[in-house]
Amino acid sequence: MVNCCKTSGSSKKLIDLAEILMVIAEPNRLKILCFLSHGERCVCEVQKALSLKQNLVSHHLKVLRDNGLIDYKKDGQWMHYFLNTKRIEKYKSLFNKILTK
């Protein structure tokens, strides 16, 4: 077995990574992550940039938020979304370990 699969807890980490990859495999979610990589945005900005209906954008944002890839802050009636860079870095590091060993 490959080294990245032998370490303690590696099976759980691989399952977690696989689940995140399935989440971002949806093209609109990947577009949202790309859009948010340029900074914090409100829902209306995401909606406009992706040319999607508000309810669909909200659904994708919820899935990304539930999986810890993005976070938000409330400013009055506005919700501002941004990347959870710490969590993304964790998955990026694991993904790199798997592919570069």
Residue pairs with C-beta under 8 A, 6 or more apart in sequence:
2 101
3 101
4 10
4 14
4 97
4 98
4 101
5 11
5 14
13 94
14 98
16 91
17 91
17 94
17 95
17 98
19 67
20 67
20 69
20 91
23 29
23 63
23 64
23 67
23 69
24 30
24 33
24 69
26 60
26 63
28 50
28 52
28 56
28 60
29 60
29 63
29 64
31 49
31 50
32 46
32 50
32 57
32 60
32 61
32 64
32 70
33 64
33 69
33 70
33 83
35 41
35 46
35 49
35 50
36 46
36 70
36 81
36 82
36 83
37 83
39 82
40 80
40 81
40 82
41 49
41 80
41 81
41 82
42 78
42 79
42 80
42 81
43 54
43 57
43 58
43 61
43 78
43 79
43 81
44 54
46 57
46 61
46 81
47 53
47 54
47 57
50 57
52 60
61 70
61 72
61 81
64 70
65 71
65 72
65 81
68 84
68 87
69 83
69 84
69 87
69 88
70 81
70 82
70 83
70 84
71 81
71 82
71 83
71 84
72 79
72 80
72 81
72 82
73 79
73 80
73 82
74 80
